[in-house]
Amino acid sequence: MNIREILEFDNITIQCHDNPDADTLASGYALYCYLKEHGKNSRIIYSGRQLISKDNLVMFVDNLKLPIEYVADNTKKIDGLLVTVDCQYGARNVTKFIADEVMIIDHHQVEITDVKSSLIRSNIGSCSTIMWELLKKENFPFGKYEDLQTALYYGLYTDTSQFVDITNPLDKDMRDAMKFDPVLIKRLMNANMSVKELEIAGLAMIRSIVNKQERYAVVKSRPCDPNILGLISDFVLQVSDVDICVVFNKLDYGVKFSVRSCIKEAKANDVAAFISKGIGSGGGHISKAGGFIDIDEYERKYKTTQLESYFCDMINSYLDSYDIIEAQEADVNISEFGMFQRKEIVLGYVKATDLFDTGTEVVIRTLESDINIGVEDDMYFMIGIKGEVYPVRGDAFGKRYTPVDEPYNMKVEYEQKAMDVNTGDEYLLLRYAKSCISKSKVPVYAKRLTRGVKVFTSWDNDCYMLGESGDYLVISCNDLKDMFIVDKEIFETTYEEYGND
């Protein structure tokens, strides 16, 4: 869907979901501002049983002067175009109005498939981010609309549990780009919990399930703002018998959950992804993460299982699914491994000092994650066949790759970038990348995994590389402590048995 399609209509109504949150309000306001910039008249509405009453949302609407209207009667037809934002026309969380034409802009799991003009991106953390990207592509003058930037920033903040659940780099880009009102944002953050939600948090913690042997807790909460789940998680994690905590609540359209971990052997984002695999989405950071489970998918696969039991079973399964290898201490039986060599394939590279001064603190942002690193004199940013980016020092670069004097071109879902932490200067790596050919005849030991493995490498003993069944554990023939995980598809594309010509 192209947002310019909306400009073809004269009468445009923007609908937020019932019981609106900050993300749907910000998304509706973004579209309203876009239409205003193009001389179009529009209105923002919401319906349902409840008026906006939560303190932070009332403050949000009043301070930003959001022109939103409550419409109780849904029997009157909407003339012209109806655009639902942060929700899907006909879904359970939004009152259905009859309209001449309908469009959908949303970031939740797909529920409605019979609306042709739909933009639903379930891998994005907030609808605010989608609206920001749509407007950015249209060269929207964000500098004229500080209130809108504040709204979008807060929409993402609340929908990702204070930025904890962010997994998509586009969300991070939007967060970093917004020039918001810091005073208002601070006031909104400090008005996040009502007395009712304080009671919800207290009751939830009283009824928590704690497994002392496996050192985790599962807590069921009544419906509340997603941020409250994170607050409960942070509190429960302070219990001496708890290393991992999951707090969840069931909503009409699904299950929101928050994850916390204080041990290096279990990243919270990996736990969240494991819990939601196949029935939702999950991710975030090493210590704080969260996710969403589609209720229809859950009931189809686990209809006889109570949610408390499901979460306990999934945490137990996660803890039992992975072996842990400390590279510096491991005594690996090489006889179980085969010998392989890299194929001669074309990769991309950028010399770090061509973009940054030595010593610069840099964030490399890719679809998979952010990589924080200090630039060294002989450092290269390598770009792999799937768009993955990883740093390589000069001596290793010379041994493994032969530079080619031509640009490196590839299609990627998200264009990788490198950013100066202090100045904010950023460079899209593919625009500076040159080609190189990986050298073969450099042998490694490799073994295909039959179960999950977490490898704490010799160069990073605090953060593991995760390998699933089917991926490969690779060890340097020159240094048995130099071991790492290679994705199955990447390994089978870039390696071959040693000695092949």
Secondary structure, 3 states (H helix, E strand, C coil): CCHHHHHHCCCEEEECCCCCCHHHHHHHHHHHHHHHHCCCCEEEEECCCCCCCCHHHHHHHHHHCCCEEECCCCCCCEEEEEEEECCCCCCCCCCCCCEEEEEEEECCCCCCCCCCCEEECCCCCCHHHHHHHHHHHCCCCHHHCHHHHHHHHHHHHHHCCCCCCCCCHHHHHHHHHCCCCHHHHHHHHCCCCCHHHHHHHHHHHHCCEEECCCCEEEEECCCCCHHHHHHHHHHHCCCCCCCEEEEEEECCCEEEEEEEECCCCCCHHHHHHHHHCCCEEEEECCCEEEEEEEHHHHHHHHCCCCHHHHHHHHHHHHHHCEEEEECCCCCCCHHHCEEEEECCCEEEEEEHHHCCCCCCEEEEECCCCEEEEECCCCEEEEECCCCCEEEEEHHHHHHHEEEEEEECCCCCCCCCEEEECCCCCEEEHHHCCEEEEECCCCEEEEEECCCEEEEEECCEEEEEEEECCCCEEEEECCCCCCEEEECHHHHHHHEEECCCC
